[in-house]
Amino acid sequence: MIKYLKLELIRTKLTSYNKAVAVIGIILFLFLYLLAAIPTFDPEETDLTILNSYHSLLNVENIVTMAIFSVLASVLGSKLIINEYTKEKVILLFIYPVGRTKIFYLKISIIFFYTVLAMLISNGVLQLIFFAGESIHPFVQQTLTLTVVMNSLVSLFLFSLLAGLLGILAIFIGFRKKSIAGRIVAGCIIACIFAQVMAAALNSNLIALAIFILLTLITSFCLKNLSQQVEQLEV
């Protein structure tokens, strides 16, 4: 399978996606500093006090990042799954001396792990730079400690996994409709819905964990259903 993984990575050409991730990282870095600076514009505004905590501030940024990367996963999924299983290219996939299901899960793995790693690396770097800047000239009123940094990295890991799962969930919807546009639109809608849900659970790690477990179960069901559809495809 390693040989087929390398072949898929060569065929996918992730360079353009890497450039997109770099641009997204720069935009999110500016967005994070904007969020941190907002309370200083009107210190007496009580609704902005939520941004005076590193936990809440970074979770807001993580939610936005999760939504963006889940849409990126939708675009990648359109290329790797829908585009290849609904056109003439499916014939090439089925002549591989490997089972259909294994090839399918290989493609899903590329989408999931690329999304998770891309979000972890880009957002992890920008948050560490942000913390370095805060140690010199803080915008947030809360005291910056090692515990704060570690908790933020744990939250980032959770949100990165959620982004990957949301991307797979959108693949399920797009594949059933045999539509690339539907896949991307589904990704946007699902990202918005879960962003709202996660925003409601902003200060509760238990609720966020419960959402993650529920989404994992739903995604597992969708993957099983998708693999069955792929196995039954006729060429």
Rosetta constraint file for C-alpha pairs under 8 A:
AtomPair CA 1 CA 5 HARMONIC 6.09 0.50
AtomPair CA 2 CA 6 HARMONIC 6.27 0.50
AtomPair CA 3 CA 7 HARMONIC 6.26 0.50
AtomPair CA 4 CA 8 HARMONIC 6.08 0.50
AtomPair CA 5 CA 9 HARMONIC 6.23 0.50
AtomPair CA 5 CA 106 HARMONIC 6.93 0.50
AtomPair CA 6 CA 10 HARMONIC 6.20 0.50
AtomPair CA 7 CA 11 HARMONIC 6.19 0.50
AtomPair CA 8 CA 12 HARMONIC 5.94 0.50
AtomPair CA 8 CA 107 HARMONIC 7.66 0.50
AtomPair CA 9 CA 13 HARMONIC 6.37 0.50
AtomPair CA 9 CA 14 HARMONIC 7.32 0.50
AtomPair CA 12 CA 79 HARMONIC 7.90 0.50
AtomPair CA 12 CA 80 HARMONIC 7.29 0.50
AtomPair CA 14 CA 18 HARMONIC 6.14 0.50
AtomPair CA 15 CA 19 HARMONIC 6.36 0.50
AtomPair CA 16 CA 20 HARMONIC 6.31 0.50
AtomPair CA 17 CA 21 HARMONIC 6.18 0.50
AtomPair CA 18 CA 22 HARMONIC 6.31 0.50
AtomPair CA 19 CA 23 HARMONIC 6.35 0.50
AtomPair CA 20 CA 24 HARMONIC 6.08 0.50
AtomPair CA 21 CA 25 HARMONIC 6.06 0.50
AtomPair CA 21 CA 118 HARMONIC 6.86 0.50
AtomPair CA 21 CA 119 HARMONIC 7.99 0.50
AtomPair CA 21 CA 122 HARMONIC 7.13 0.50
AtomPair CA 22 CA 26 HARMONIC 6.47 0.50
AtomPair CA 22 CA 122 HARMONIC 7.15 0.50
AtomPair CA 23 CA 27 HARMONIC 6.36 0.50
AtomPair CA 24 CA 28 HARMONIC 6.06 0.50
AtomPair CA 25 CA 29 HARMONIC 6.09 0.50
AtomPair CA 25 CA 122 HARMONIC 5.55 0.50
AtomPair CA 25 CA 123 HARMONIC 6.53 0.50
AtomPair CA 25 CA 126 HARMONIC 7.08 0.50
AtomPair CA 26 CA 30 HARMONIC 6.50 0.50
AtomPair CA 27 CA 31 HARMONIC 6.18 0.50
AtomPair CA 28 CA 32 HARMONIC 6.00 0.50
AtomPair CA 28 CA 61 HARMONIC 7.68 0.50
AtomPair CA 28 CA 65 HARMONIC 7.44 0.50
AtomPair CA 28 CA 123 HARMONIC 7.98 0.50
AtomPair CA 29 CA 33 HARMONIC 6.50 0.50
AtomPair CA 29 CA 126 HARMONIC 5.86 0.50
AtomPair CA 29 CA 127 HARMONIC 7.85 0.50
AtomPair CA 29 CA 130 HARMONIC 7.92 0.50
AtomPair CA 30 CA 34 HARMONIC 6.19 0.50
AtomPair CA 31 CA 35 HARMONIC 6.24 0.50
AtomPair CA 31 CA 61 HARMONIC 7.82 0.50
AtomPair CA 32 CA 36 HARMONIC 6.29 0.50
AtomPair CA 32 CA 58 HARMONIC 7.72 0.50
AtomPair CA 32 CA 61 HARMONIC 6.32 0.50
AtomPair CA 33 CA 37 HARMONIC 6.08 0.50
AtomPair CA 33 CA 130 HARMONIC 7.84 0.50
AtomPair CA 34 CA 38 HARMONIC 6.11 0.50
AtomPair CA 35 CA 39 HARMONIC 7.89 0.50
AtomPair CA 35 CA 51 HARMONIC 7.01 0.50
AtomPair CA 35 CA 57 HARMONIC 7.10 0.50
AtomPair CA 36 CA 51 HARMONIC 6.46 0.50
AtomPair CA 36 CA 52 HARMONIC 7.51 0.50
AtomPair CA 36 CA 57 HARMONIC 7.09 0.50
AtomPair CA 36 CA 139 HARMONIC 5.89 0.50
AtomPair CA 36 CA 140 HARMONIC 6.21 0.50
AtomPair CA 37 CA 41 HARMONIC 7.06 0.50
AtomPair CA 37 CA 139 HARMONIC 6.18 0.50
AtomPair CA 37 CA 140 HARMONIC 7.98 0.50
AtomPair CA 38 CA 42 HARMONIC 7.44 0.50
AtomPair CA 38 CA 48 HARMONIC 7.57 0.50
AtomPair CA 38 CA 51 HARMONIC 7.94 0.50
AtomPair CA 39 CA 43 HARMONIC 5.52 0.50
AtomPair CA 39 CA 45 HARMONIC 7.59 0.50
AtomPair CA 39 CA 48 HARMONIC 5.61 0.50
AtomPair CA 39 CA 49 HARMONIC 6.94 0.50
AtomPair CA 39 CA 51 HARMONIC 6.81 0.50
AtomPair CA 39 CA 52 HARMONIC 7.24 0.50
AtomPair CA 40 CA 139 HARMONIC 7.89 0.50
AtomPair CA 45 CA 49 HARMONIC 7.39 0.50
AtomPair CA 48 CA 52 HARMONIC 7.51 0.50
AtomPair CA 49 CA 53 HARMONIC 7.71 0.50
AtomPair CA 50 CA 56 HARMONIC 6.14 0.50
AtomPair CA 50 CA 57 HARMONIC 7.13 0.50
AtomPair CA 51 CA 56 HARMONIC 6.14 0.50
AtomPair CA 51 CA 57 HARMONIC 4.91 0.50
AtomPair CA 51 CA 140 HARMONIC 7.49 0.50
AtomPair CA 52 CA 56 HARMONIC 7.83 0.50
AtomPair CA 52 CA 57 HARMONIC 7.16 0.50
AtomPair CA 52 CA 140 HARMONIC 5.14 0.50
AtomPair CA 52 CA 141 HARMONIC 5.46 0.50
AtomPair CA 52 CA 142 HARMONIC 6.39 0.50
AtomPair CA 53 CA 57 HARMONIC 5.96 0.50
AtomPair CA 53 CA 140 HARMONIC 6.63 0.50
AtomPair CA 53 CA 141 HARMONIC 7.05 0.50
AtomPair CA 53 CA 142 HARMONIC 5.68 0.50
AtomPair CA 54 CA 58 HARMONIC 5.86 0.50
AtomPair CA 54 CA 140 HARMONIC 6.98 0.50
AtomPair CA 54 CA 142 HARMONIC 6.82 0.50
AtomPair CA 54 CA 144 HARMONIC 7.97 0.50
AtomPair CA 54 CA 148 HARMONIC 7.13 0.50
AtomPair CA 55 CA 59 HARMONIC 6.06 0.50
AtomPair CA 55 CA 148 HARMONIC 7.31 0.50
AtomPair CA 55 CA 151 HARMONIC 7.81 0.50
AtomPair CA 55 CA 152 HARMONIC 6.72 0.50
AtomPair CA 55 CA 203 HARMONIC 7.71 0.50
AtomPair CA 56 CA 60 HARMONIC 6.18 0.50
AtomPair CA 56 CA 202 HARMONIC 6.58 0.50
AtomPair CA 56 CA 203 HARMONIC 6.67 0.50
AtomPair CA 57 CA 61 HARMONIC 6.51 0.50
AtomPair CA 58 CA 62 HARMONIC 5.93 0.50
AtomPair CA 58 CA 152 HARMONIC 6.91 0.50
AtomPair CA 59 CA 63 HARMONIC 6.05 0.50
AtomPair CA 59 CA 152 HARMONIC 7.96 0.50
AtomPair CA 59 CA 155 HARMONIC 7.39 0.50
AtomPair CA 59 CA 202 HARMONIC 6.64 0.50
AtomPair CA 60 CA 64 HARMONIC 6.49 0.50
AtomPair CA 60 CA 199 HARMONIC 7.09 0.50
AtomPair CA 60 CA 202 HARMONIC 7.56 0.50
AtomPair CA 61 CA 65 HARMONIC 6.12 0.50
AtomPair CA 62 CA 66 HARMONIC 5.90 0.50
AtomPair CA 62 CA 155 HARMONIC 7.97 0.50
AtomPair CA 62 CA 156 HARMONIC 6.47 0.50
AtomPair CA 62 CA 159 HARMONIC 6.50 0.50
AtomPair CA 63 CA 67 HARMONIC 6.32 0.50
AtomPair CA 63 CA 159 HARMONIC 7.19 0.50
AtomPair CA 63 CA 195 HARMONIC 5.69 0.50
AtomPair CA 63 CA 198 HARMONIC 6.91 0.50
AtomPair CA 63 CA 199 HARMONIC 7.15 0.50
AtomPair CA 64 CA 68 HARMONIC 6.35 0.50
AtomPair CA 64 CA 195 HARMONIC 7.10 0.50
AtomPair CA 65 CA 69 HARMONIC 6.13 0.50
AtomPair CA 65 CA 119 HARMONIC 7.56 0.50
AtomPair CA 65 CA 123 HARMONIC 7.88 0.50
AtomPair CA 66 CA 70 HARMONIC 6.02 0.50
AtomPair CA 66 CA 119 HARMONIC 7.83 0.50
AtomPair CA 66 CA 159 HARMONIC 6.01 0.50
AtomPair CA 66 CA 160 HARMONIC 6.44 0.50
AtomPair CA 66 CA 162 HARMONIC 7.08 0.50
AtomPair CA 66 CA 163 HARMONIC 4.99 0.50
AtomPair CA 66 CA 191 HARMONIC 7.55 0.50
AtomPair CA 66 CA 195 HARMONIC 7.70 0.50
AtomPair CA 67 CA 71 HARMONIC 6.43 0.50
AtomPair CA 67 CA 163 HARMONIC 6.81 0.50
AtomPair CA 67 CA 188 HARMONIC 7.53 0.50
AtomPair CA 67 CA 191 HARMONIC 4.70 0.50
AtomPair CA 67 CA 192 HARMONIC 6.63 0.50
AtomPair CA 67 CA 195 HARMONIC 6.47 0.50
AtomPair CA 68 CA 72 HARMONIC 6.36 0.50
AtomPair CA 68 CA 191 HARMONIC 7.72 0.50
AtomPair CA 69 CA 73 HARMONIC 6.07 0.50
AtomPair CA 69 CA 115 HARMONIC 6.47 0.50
AtomPair CA 69 CA 119 HARMONIC 6.77 0.50
AtomPair CA 69 CA 163 HARMONIC 5.98 0.50
AtomPair CA 69 CA 164 HARMONIC 7.85 0.50
AtomPair CA 70 CA 74 HARMONIC 6.28 0.50
AtomPair CA 70 CA 115 HARMONIC 7.45 0.50
AtomPair CA 70 CA 163 HARMONIC 4.66 0.50
AtomPair CA 70 CA 164 HARMONIC 6.29 0.50
AtomPair CA 70 CA 165 HARMONIC 7.99 0.50
AtomPair CA 70 CA 166 HARMONIC 5.75 0.50
AtomPair CA 70 CA 167 HARMONIC 4.83 0.50
AtomPair CA 70 CA 187 HARMONIC 6.52 0.50
AtomPair CA 70 CA 188 HARMONIC 7.81 0.50
AtomPair CA 70 CA 191 HARMONIC 6.42 0.50
AtomPair CA 71 CA 75 HARMONIC 6.44 0.50
AtomPair CA 71 CA 167 HARMONIC 6.77 0.50
AtomPair CA 71 CA 184 HARMONIC 6.66 0.50
AtomPair CA 71 CA 187 HARMONIC 5.21 0.50
AtomPair CA 71 CA 188 HARMONIC 5.78 0.50
AtomPair CA 71 CA 191 HARMONIC 7.14 0.50
AtomPair CA 72 CA 76 HARMONIC 6.31 0.50
AtomPair CA 72 CA 115 HARMONIC 7.56 0.50
AtomPair CA 72 CA 167 HARMONIC 7.88 0.50
AtomPair CA 73 CA 77 HARMONIC 5.87 0.50
AtomPair CA 73 CA 111 HARMONIC 6.27 0.50
AtomPair CA 73 CA 112 HARMONIC 7.49 0.50
AtomPair CA 73 CA 115 HARMONIC 5.97 0.50
AtomPair CA 73 CA 163 HARMONIC 7.88 0.50
AtomPair CA 73 CA 164 HARMONIC 6.93 0.50
AtomPair CA 73 CA 167 HARMONIC 4.93 0.50
AtomPair CA 73 CA 168 HARMONIC 7.70 0.50
AtomPair CA 74 CA 78 HARMONIC 6.11 0.50
AtomPair CA 74 CA 167 HARMONIC 5.34 0.50
AtomPair CA 74 CA 168 HARMONIC 7.71 0.50
AtomPair CA 74 CA 170 HARMONIC 6.47 0.50
AtomPair CA 74 CA 171 HARMONIC 6.64 0.50
AtomPair CA 74 CA 183 HARMONIC 6.30 0.50
AtomPair CA 74 CA 184 HARMONIC 5.31 0.50
AtomPair CA 74 CA 187 HARMONIC 5.61 0.50
AtomPair CA 75 CA 79 HARMONIC 6.67 0.50
AtomPair CA 75 CA 183 HARMONIC 7.82 0.50
AtomPair CA 75 CA 184 HARMONIC 6.13 0.50
AtomPair CA 76 CA 80 HARMONIC 6.24 0.50
AtomPair CA 76 CA 111 HARMONIC 6.58 0.50
AtomPair CA 77 CA 81 HARMONIC 5.38 0.50
AtomPair CA 77 CA 82 HARMONIC 6.90 0.50
AtomPair CA 77 CA 108 HARMONIC 7.87 0.50
AtomPair CA 77 CA 111 HARMONIC 6.37 0.50
AtomPair CA 77 CA 167 HARMONIC 7.57 0.50
AtomPair CA 77 CA 168 HARMONIC 7.79 0.50
AtomPair CA 77 CA 171 HARMONIC 6.27 0.50
AtomPair CA 78 CA 82 HARMONIC 4.96 0.50
AtomPair CA 78 CA 83 HARMONIC 5.77 0.50
AtomPair CA 78 CA 171 HARMONIC 7.46 0.50
AtomPair CA 78 CA 180 HARMONIC 5.47 0.50
AtomPair CA 78 CA 183 HARMONIC 6.61 0.50
AtomPair CA 78 CA 184 HARMONIC 7.51 0.50
AtomPair CA 79 CA 83 HARMONIC 5.14 0.50
AtomPair CA 79 CA 84 HARMONIC 6.95 0.50
AtomPair CA 80 CA 84 HARMONIC 6.13 0.50
AtomPair CA 80 CA 107 HARMONIC 6.45 0.50
AtomPair CA 81 CA 85 HARMONIC 5.87 0.50
AtomPair CA 81 CA 104 HARMONIC 7.90 0.50
AtomPair CA 81 CA 107 HARMONIC 7.14 0.50
AtomPair CA 81 CA 108 HARMONIC 7.98 0.50
AtomPair CA 81 CA 171 HARMONIC 7.69 0.50
AtomPair CA 81 CA 175 HARMONIC 7.75 0.50
AtomPair CA 82 CA 86 HARMONIC 5.86 0.50
AtomPair CA 82 CA 171 HARMONIC 7.81 0.50
AtomPair CA 82 CA 174 HARMONIC 7.26 0.50
AtomPair CA 82 CA 175 HARMONIC 5.82 0.50
AtomPair CA 82 CA 178 HARMONIC 6.61 0.50
AtomPair CA 82 CA 179 HARMONIC 7.07 0.50
AtomPair CA 82 CA 180 HARMONIC 6.37 0.50
AtomPair CA 83 CA 87 HARMONIC 6.32 0.50
AtomPair CA 83 CA 180 HARMONIC 7.10 0.50
AtomPair CA 84 CA 88 HARMONIC 7.46 0.50
AtomPair CA 84 CA 89 HARMONIC 5.23 0.50
AtomPair CA 84 CA 90 HARMONIC 5.48 0.50
AtomPair CA 85 CA 89 HARMONIC 6.90 0.50
AtomPair CA 85 CA 90 HARMONIC 4.93 0.50
AtomPair CA 85 CA 230 HARMONIC 7.94 0.50
AtomPair CA 86 CA 90 HARMONIC 6.80 0.50
AtomPair CA 86 CA 178 HARMONIC 6.69 0.50
AtomPair CA 88 CA 92 HARMONIC 7.82 0.50
AtomPair CA 89 CA 93 HARMONIC 6.72 0.50
AtomPair CA 90 CA 94 HARMONIC 6.33 0.50
AtomPair CA 90 CA 235 HARMONIC 7.55 0.50
AtomPair CA 91 CA 95 HARMONIC 6.55 0.50
AtomPair CA 91 CA 235 HARMONIC 6.44 0.50
AtomPair CA 92 CA 96 HARMONIC 6.99 0.50
AtomPair CA 93 CA 100 HARMONIC 7.67 0.50
AtomPair CA 93 CA 103 HARMONIC 7.72 0.50
AtomPair CA 94 CA 99 HARMONIC 7.98 0.50
AtomPair CA 94 CA 100 HARMONIC 6.49 0.50
AtomPair CA 98 CA 102 HARMONIC 6.78 0.50
AtomPair CA 98 CA 103 HARMONIC 6.91 0.50
AtomPair CA 99 CA 103 HARMONIC 6.53 0.50
AtomPair CA 100 CA 104 HARMONIC 6.16 0.50
AtomPair CA 100 CA 230 HARMONIC 6.92 0.50
AtomPair CA 100 CA 231 HARMONIC 6.09 0.50
AtomPair CA 101 CA 105 HARMONIC 6.14 0.50
AtomPair CA 101 CA 227 HARMONIC 5.80 0.50
AtomPair CA 101 CA 230 HARMONIC 7.06 0.50
AtomPair CA 101 CA 231 HARMONIC 6.49 0.50
AtomPair CA 102 CA 106 HARMONIC 6.04 0.50
AtomPair CA 103 CA 107 HARMONIC 6.36 0.50
AtomPair CA 104 CA 108 HARMONIC 6.33 0.50
AtomPair CA 104 CA 227 HARMONIC 6.92 0.50
AtomPair CA 104 CA 230 HARMONIC 7.59 0.50
AtomPair CA 105 CA 109 HARMONIC 5.96 0.50
AtomPair CA 105 CA 227 HARMONIC 7.84 0.50
AtomPair CA 106 CA 110 HARMONIC 6.38 0.50
AtomPair CA 107 CA 111 HARMONIC 6.44 0.50
AtomPair CA 108 CA 112 HARMONIC 6.12 0.50
AtomPair CA 108 CA 168 HARMONIC 7.37 0.50
AtomPair CA 109 CA 113 HARMONIC 5.88 0.50
AtomPair CA 110 CA 114 HARMONIC 5.76 0.50
AtomPair CA 111 CA 115 HARMONIC 6.11 0.50
AtomPair CA 111 CA 164 HARMONIC 7.47 0.50
AtomPair CA 111 CA 167 HARMONIC 7.93 0.50
AtomPair CA 111 CA 168 HARMONIC 7.88 0.50
AtomPair CA 112 CA 116 HARMONIC 6.21 0.50
AtomPair CA 112 CA 164 HARMONIC 4.77 0.50
AtomPair CA 112 CA 165 HARMONIC 7.05 0.50
AtomPair CA 112 CA 167 HARMONIC 7.40 0.50
AtomPair CA 112 CA 168 HARMONIC 7.18 0.50
AtomPair CA 113 CA 117 HARMONIC 5.86 0.50
AtomPair CA 113 CA 164 HARMONIC 7.18 0.50
AtomPair CA 114 CA 118 HARMONIC 5.79 0.50
AtomPair CA 115 CA 119 HARMONIC 6.16 0.50
AtomPair CA 115 CA 160 HARMONIC 7.45 0.50
AtomPair CA 115 CA 163 HARMONIC 6.98 0.50
AtomPair CA 115 CA 164 HARMONIC 5.50 0.50
AtomPair CA 116 CA 120 HARMONIC 6.05 0.50
AtomPair CA 116 CA 160 HARMONIC 4.88 0.50
AtomPair CA 116 CA 161 HARMONIC 5.72 0.50
AtomPair CA 116 CA 163 HARMONIC 6.84 0.50
AtomPair CA 116 CA 164 HARMONIC 5.65 0.50
AtomPair CA 117 CA 121 HARMONIC 5.94 0.50
AtomPair CA 117 CA 160 HARMONIC 7.64 0.50
AtomPair CA 118 CA 122 HARMONIC 6.00 0.50
AtomPair CA 119 CA 123 HARMONIC 5.61 0.50
AtomPair CA 119 CA 124 HARMONIC 7.64 0.50
AtomPair CA 119 CA 160 HARMONIC 5.84 0.50
AtomPair CA 120 CA 124 HARMONIC 5.38 0.50
AtomPair CA 120 CA 156 HARMONIC 6.76 0.50
AtomPair CA 120 CA 157 HARMONIC 6.49 0.50
AtomPair CA 120 CA 160 HARMONIC 6.19 0.50
AtomPair CA 121 CA 125 HARMONIC 5.99 0.50
AtomPair CA 122 CA 126 HARMONIC 6.38 0.50
AtomPair CA 123 CA 127 HARMONIC 6.01 0.50
AtomPair CA 123 CA 156 HARMONIC 7.68 0.50
AtomPair CA 124 CA 128 HARMONIC 6.17 0.50
AtomPair CA 124 CA 153 HARMONIC 7.08 0.50
AtomPair CA 124 CA 156 HARMONIC 7.41 0.50
AtomPair CA 125 CA 129 HARMONIC 6.23 0.50
AtomPair CA 126 CA 130 HARMONIC 6.05 0.50
AtomPair CA 127 CA 131 HARMONIC 6.12 0.50
AtomPair CA 128 CA 132 HARMONIC 6.19 0.50
AtomPair CA 129 CA 133 HARMONIC 6.25 0.50
AtomPair CA 130 CA 134 HARMONIC 6.13 0.50
AtomPair CA 131 CA 135 HARMONIC 6.21 0.50
AtomPair CA 131 CA 144 HARMONIC 7.89 0.50
AtomPair CA 131 CA 149 HARMONIC 7.65 0.50
AtomPair CA 132 CA 136 HARMONIC 6.79 0.50
AtomPair CA 133 CA 137 HARMONIC 5.97 0.50
AtomPair CA 133 CA 138 HARMONIC 6.98 0.50
AtomPair CA 134 CA 138 HARMONIC 4.03 0.50
AtomPair CA 134 CA 139 HARMONIC 6.61 0.50
AtomPair CA 134 CA 140 HARMONIC 7.66 0.50
AtomPair CA 134 CA 144 HARMONIC 7.65 0.50
AtomPair CA 135 CA 144 HARMONIC 7.17 0.50
AtomPair CA 144 CA 148 HARMONIC 6.35 0.50
AtomPair CA 144 CA 149 HARMONIC 7.69 0.50
AtomPair CA 145 CA 149 HARMONIC 6.61 0.50
AtomPair CA 146 CA 150 HARMONIC 6.18 0.50
AtomPair CA 147 CA 151 HARMONIC 6.02 0.50
AtomPair CA 148 CA 152 HARMONIC 6.16 0.50
AtomPair CA 149 CA 153 HARMONIC 6.39 0.50
AtomPair CA 150 CA 154 HARMONIC 6.32 0.50
AtomPair CA 151 CA 155 HARMONIC 6.20 0.50
AtomPair CA 152 CA 156 HARMONIC 6.09 0.50
AtomPair CA 153 CA 157 HARMONIC 6.23 0.50
AtomPair CA 154 CA 158 HARMONIC 6.43 0.50
AtomPair CA 155 CA 159 HARMONIC 6.21 0.50
AtomPair CA 156 CA 160 HARMONIC 6.01 0.50
AtomPair CA 157 CA 161 HARMONIC 6.36 0.50
AtomPair CA 158 CA 162 HARMONIC 6.34 0.50
AtomPair CA 158 CA 212 HARMONIC 7.84 0.50
AtomPair CA 159 CA 163 HARMONIC 6.20 0.50
AtomPair CA 160 CA 164 HARMONIC 6.48 0.50
AtomPair CA 161 CA 165 HARMONIC 6.28 0.50
AtomPair CA 162 CA 166 HARMONIC 6.03 0.50
AtomPair CA 162 CA 212 HARMONIC 6.51 0.50
AtomPair CA 162 CA 215 HARMONIC 7.83 0.50
AtomPair CA 163 CA 167 HARMONIC 6.23 0.50
AtomPair CA 164 CA 168 HARMONIC 6.51 0.50
AtomPair CA 165 CA 169 HARMONIC 6.24 0.50
AtomPair CA 165 CA 215 HARMONIC 7.07 0.50
AtomPair CA 165 CA 216 HARMONIC 6.88 0.50
AtomPair CA 165 CA 219 HARMONIC 6.53 0.50
AtomPair CA 166 CA 170 HARMONIC 6.25 0.50
AtomPair CA 166 CA 187 HARMONIC 7.27 0.50
AtomPair CA 166 CA 190 HARMONIC 6.99 0.50
AtomPair CA 166 CA 191 HARMONIC 6.92 0.50
AtomPair CA 166 CA 215 HARMONIC 7.94 0.50
AtomPair CA 167 CA 171 HARMONIC 6.39 0.50
AtomPair CA 167 CA 187 HARMONIC 6.44 0.50
AtomPair CA 168 CA 172 HARMONIC 6.54 0.50
AtomPair CA 168 CA 219 HARMONIC 6.84 0.50
AtomPair CA 168 CA 223 HARMONIC 7.86 0.50
AtomPair CA 169 CA 173 HARMONIC 6.83 0.50
AtomPair CA 169 CA 187 HARMONIC 7.96 0.50
AtomPair CA 169 CA 218 HARMONIC 8.00 0.50
AtomPair CA 169 CA 219 HARMONIC 5.78 0.50
AtomPair CA 169 CA 222 HARMONIC 6.90 0.50
AtomPair CA 170 CA 174 HARMONIC 6.19 0.50
AtomPair CA 170 CA 183 HARMONIC 5.94 0.50
AtomPair CA 170 CA 184 HARMONIC 7.52 0.50
AtomPair CA 170 CA 186 HARMONIC 5.47 0.50
AtomPair CA 170 CA 187 HARMONIC 4.94 0.50
AtomPair CA 170 CA 190 HARMONIC 7.15 0.50
AtomPair CA 171 CA 175 HARMONIC 5.84 0.50
AtomPair CA 171 CA 183 HARMONIC 5.99 0.50
AtomPair CA 171 CA 187 HARMONIC 7.91 0.50
AtomPair CA 172 CA 176 HARMONIC 6.34 0.50
AtomPair CA 172 CA 222 HARMONIC 6.15 0.50
AtomPair CA 172 CA 223 HARMONIC 7.37 0.50
AtomPair CA 172 CA 226 HARMONIC 6.62 0.50
AtomPair CA 173 CA 177 HARMONIC 6.53 0.50
AtomPair CA 173 CA 182 HARMONIC 7.62 0.50
AtomPair CA 173 CA 183 HARMONIC 6.44 0.50
AtomPair CA 173 CA 186 HARMONIC 6.77 0.50
AtomPair CA 174 CA 178 HARMONIC 5.92 0.50
AtomPair CA 174 CA 179 HARMONIC 5.52 0.50
AtomPair CA 174 CA 180 HARMONIC 6.45 0.50
AtomPair CA 174 CA 181 HARMONIC 7.84 0.50
AtomPair CA 174 CA 182 HARMONIC 5.26 0.50
AtomPair CA 174 CA 183 HARMONIC 3.82 0.50
AtomPair CA 174 CA 184 HARMONIC 7.59 0.50
AtomPair CA 174 CA 186 HARMONIC 6.95 0.50
AtomPair CA 175 CA 179 HARMONIC 6.68 0.50
AtomPair CA 175 CA 183 HARMONIC 7.22 0.50
AtomPair CA 175 CA 226 HARMONIC 7.93 0.50
AtomPair CA 177 CA 182 HARMONIC 7.00 0.50
AtomPair CA 178 CA 182 HARMONIC 7.90 0.50
AtomPair CA 179 CA 183 HARMONIC 6.13 0.50
AtomPair CA 180 CA 184 HARMONIC 6.43 0.50
AtomPair CA 181 CA 185 HARMONIC 6.09 0.50
AtomPair CA 182 CA 186 HARMONIC 5.81 0.50
AtomPair CA 183 CA 187 HARMONIC 6.19 0.50
AtomPair CA 184 CA 188 HARMONIC 6.35 0.50
AtomPair CA 185 CA 189 HARMONIC 6.23 0.50
AtomPair CA 186 CA 190 HARMONIC 6.00 0.50
AtomPair CA 187 CA 191 HARMONIC 5.94 0.50
AtomPair CA 188 CA 192 HARMONIC 6.18 0.50
AtomPair CA 189 CA 193 HARMONIC 6.24 0.50
AtomPair CA 190 CA 194 HARMONIC 6.16 0.50
AtomPair CA 191 CA 195 HARMONIC 5.88 0.50
AtomPair CA 192 CA 196 HARMONIC 6.26 0.50
AtomPair CA 193 CA 197 HARMONIC 6.40 0.50
AtomPair CA 194 CA 198 HARMONIC 5.96 0.50
AtomPair CA 195 CA 199 HARMONIC 5.99 0.50
AtomPair CA 196 CA 200 HARMONIC 6.33 0.50
AtomPair CA 197 CA 201 HARMONIC 6.54 0.50
AtomPair CA 198 CA 202 HARMONIC 5.97 0.50
AtomPair CA 198 CA 208 HARMONIC 6.65 0.50
AtomPair CA 201 CA 205 HARMONIC 7.63 0.50
AtomPair CA 201 CA 207 HARMONIC 6.06 0.50
AtomPair CA 201 CA 208 HARMONIC 6.40 0.50
AtomPair CA 202 CA 208 HARMONIC 7.98 0.50
AtomPair CA 204 CA 208 HARMONIC 6.44 0.50
AtomPair CA 205 CA 209 HARMONIC 6.04 0.50
AtomPair CA 206 CA 210 HARMONIC 6.14 0.50
AtomPair CA 207 CA 211 HARMONIC 6.16 0.50
AtomPair CA 208 CA 212 HARMONIC 6.24 0.50
AtomPair CA 209 CA 213 HARMONIC 6.27 0.50
AtomPair CA 210 CA 214 HARMONIC 6.18 0.50
AtomPair CA 211 CA 215 HARMONIC 6.01 0.50
AtomPair CA 212 CA 216 HARMONIC 6.07 0.50
AtomPair CA 213 CA 217 HARMONIC 6.37 0.50
AtomPair CA 214 CA 218 HARMONIC 6.31 0.50
AtomPair CA 215 CA 219 HARMONIC 5.97 0.50
AtomPair CA 216 CA 220 HARMONIC 6.08 0.50
AtomPair CA 217 CA 221 HARMONIC 6.40 0.50
AtomPair CA 218 CA 222 HARMONIC 6.31 0.50
AtomPair CA 219 CA 223 HARMONIC 6.08 0.50
AtomPair CA 220 CA 224 HARMONIC 6.27 0.50
AtomPair CA 221 CA 225 HARMONIC 6.28 0.50
AtomPair CA 222 CA 226 HARMONIC 6.08 0.50
AtomPair CA 223 CA 227 HARMONIC 6.06 0.50
AtomPair CA 224 CA 228 HARMONIC 6.35 0.50
AtomPair CA 225 CA 229 HARMONIC 6.40 0.50
AtomPair CA 226 CA 230 HARMONIC 6.24 0.50
AtomPair CA 227 CA 231 HARMONIC 6.15 0.50
AtomPair CA 228 CA 232 HARMONIC 6.30 0.50
AtomPair CA 229 CA 233 HARMONIC 6.28 0.50
